[in-house]
Amino acid sequence: MRKAFPGVLRFIVAAFIATAAITTFANPKAVIATTLGEIVVELAPQHAPETVANFIDLAENGFYDGLIFHRVVAGFVIQTGGFDESMEYRYPPRKVINESFAGLNNERWTIAMAREEHPDTADSQFFINMADNENLDARPGAPGYTVFGRVVEGFTNAEDIELVDTAILHGMANVPIVPVVIRGVRIER
């Protein structure tokens, strides 16, 4: 019985240290305030450091304020980060490298960067996966779409955005008829 006690004590101490590490080194969160409520995303800098740094910089400098969810496809994605209510494009300051091989997949509730055909063309546009979209994941020899976080609160608000009525507006398909506007993105560290 006495020999078991040190093992139990080591287990308790190890569990305490692990819990403290999780608490101490928690990932930053982004609170995306929209006209349909807040969506909270836990960012993953350990998997996509360049992407997270770019997103945080844009958020803290107000880049996303006033932009709309301009592409909403139920059962697929809700996308934002490029256009305002007048469908005027807001030009981002930079592009970031593709980090899609980092081990995160485009599963339901993850947040990922939109990009053009070339893999290193992500800039400010991002989407929330509303389904498991494994077709967007990296495969050997084929980069995917960089996942850089996961929704942790506001699931119903994201679903409300997913289910808005859309139409072809300004030559773009799947644009919400009533704009869903980002009021701001706040970073919590």
C-alpha positions in Angstrom: 0.0 0.0 0.0 2.8 2.4 0.8 4.5 1.8 -2.5 1.3 2.7 -4.4 1.1 6.1 -2.8 4.1 7.7 -4.5 2.7 6.5 -7.8 -0.6 8.1 -7.1 1.0 11.2 -5.9 3.1 11.4 -9.1 -0.1 11.0 -11.2 -1.9 13.8 -9.3 1.1 16.1 -9.6 1.5 15.3 -13.4 -2.3 15.9 -13.9 -2.0 19.3 -12.1 1.0 20.3 -14.2 -0.8 19.3 -17.4 -3.9 21.3 -16.4 -1.8 24.3 -15.5 0.0 24.1 -18.8 -3.3 24.1 -20.7 -4.5 27.1 -18.7 -1.3 29.0 -18.9 -0.7 28.5 -22.6 -4.2 28.7 -23.9 -4.6 29.6 -27.5 -5.9 33.1 -28.4 -9.5 33.5 -29.3 -11.2 35.7 -31.9 -14.7 37.0 -31.1 -16.3 37.7 -34.4 -19.3 40.1 -33.7 -21.8 40.0 -36.5 -25.3 41.4 -37.0 -26.6 37.8 -36.2 -24.6 37.4 -33.0 -21.1 36.5 -31.9 -19.0 33.5 -33.1 -16.0 32.7 -30.9 -13.0 30.9 -32.6 -10.1 29.4 -30.8 -7.0 30.1 -33.0 -4.3 27.5 -33.6 -0.9 29.3 -33.9 1.0 26.0 -33.3 -0.4 24.6 -36.5 -0.7 27.7 -38.7 1.6 30.5 -37.2 1.8 32.7 -40.3 -2.0 32.5 -40.9 -2.9 33.2 -37.3 -0.5 36.1 -37.1 -2.0 37.6 -40.3 -5.5 37.1 -39.1 -4.7 38.7 -35.7 -3.0 41.7 -37.3 -6.0 42.3 -39.6 -8.5 41.9 -36.8 -6.6 44.3 -34.4 -6.3 46.9 -37.2 -10.0 46.8 -37.9 -9.7 45.3 -41.4 -12.8 43.1 -40.9 -15.0 45.8 -39.5 -18.0 46.4 -41.9 -17.3 43.5 -44.1 -20.0 41.0 -44.9 -20.4 37.2 -45.3 -20.4 37.3 -49.1 -20.6 33.6 -49.8 -23.0 31.4 -47.9 -23.6 27.8 -49.0 -25.7 25.8 -46.6 -24.1 22.5 -45.8 -20.7 23.7 -47.0 -19.2 27.1 -45.9 -19.9 30.6 -44.7 -17.3 33.0 -46.1 -16.2 36.5 -45.3 -13.3 38.9 -45.3 -13.4 40.5 -48.7 -16.4 42.7 -49.4 -18.4 45.4 -47.7 -22.2 45.9 -47.9 -21.9 47.7 -51.3 -19.9 44.7 -52.6 -16.8 46.9 -52.8 -13.7 44.7 -52.4 -11.4 45.7 -49.5 -7.8 45.0 -50.6 -5.7 43.3 -47.9 -2.1 44.3 -47.2 -0.4 40.9 -47.8 -0.7 37.3 -48.8 0.4 34.4 -46.5 2.0 31.1 -47.2 -0.1 27.9 -47.4 0.0 26.0 -44.1 -2.5 23.3 -45.0 0.0 20.4 -44.3 0.1 21.2 -40.6 -2.3 18.5 -39.5 -5.6 20.2 -39.2 -8.5 19.1 -41.5 -11.5 21.1 -42.9 -13.9 19.5 -40.4 -17.3 21.0 -39.4 -16.8 24.1 -37.2 -13.2 24.7 -38.3 -12.1 28.1 -39.7 -9.9 28.1 -42.8 -8.4 30.6 -45.3 -9.9 31.1 -48.7 -7.4 31.3 -51.5 -7.1 31.4 -55.3 -5.8 28.4 -57.4 -2.2 29.0 -56.4 -1.7 27.7 -52.8 0.2 30.8 -51.4 -2.6 33.3 -52.3 -4.6 33.4 -49.0 -4.9 37.0 -47.7 -7.9 38.1 -45.6 -10.8 36.0 -46.7 -11.8 33.1 -44.5 -14.6 30.6 -44.1 -16.2 28.5 -41.4 -16.7 24.9 -42.5 -20.4 24.0 -41.9 -19.7 20.4 -42.8 -16.8 18.0 -43.0 -15.1 19.2 -46.2 -12.3 16.7 -46.6 -12.1 17.7 -50.3 -10.5 20.9 -49.1 -7.8 19.1 -47.1 -4.2 18.8 -48.3 -3.2 15.6 -50.0 0.3 14.4 -51.0 1.5 16.8 -53.6 -1.7 18.9 -53.5 -2.0 21.7 -50.9 -5.4 22.3 -49.4 -7.0 25.2 -47.5 -5.3 26.2 -44.4 -7.3 25.5 -41.2 -6.2 27.9 -38.4 -8.8 27.5 -35.7 -12.1 26.1 -34.5 -15.4 27.6 -33.4 -15.9 27.1 -29.7 -19.0 29.3 -29.1 -21.7 30.8 -31.2 -22.6 27.6 -33.1 -26.3 28.7 -33.4 -25.2 32.1 -34.7 -23.1 30.5 -37.4 -26.0 28.2 -38.3 -28.3 31.3 -38.5 -25.8 32.8 -41.1 -25.7 29.5 -43.0 -29.5 29.5 -43.4 -30.0 33.0 -44.6 -31.7 33.5 -48.0 -29.1 34.1 -50.8 -29.2 35.1 -54.4 -26.9 36.1 -57.3 -26.0 39.7 -56.5 -23.4 41.9 -58.3 -22.5 38.9 -60.4 -21.7 36.7 -57.4 -23.7 33.6 -56.4 -24.7 32.7 -52.8 -24.7 36.3 -51.5 -27.1 36.9 -48.6 -30.0 39.0 -49.6 -30.0 40.8 -46.2 -26.3 41.4 -45.5 -24.7 39.7 -42.5 -22.1 42.3 -41.4 -19.1 41.9 -39.2 -19.2 44.6 -36.5 -15.7 43.8 -35.3 -13.3 41.1 -34.4 -11.8 41.2 -30.9 -8.8 39.1 -30.1 -8.6 37.6 -26.6 -5.2 36.3 -25.4 
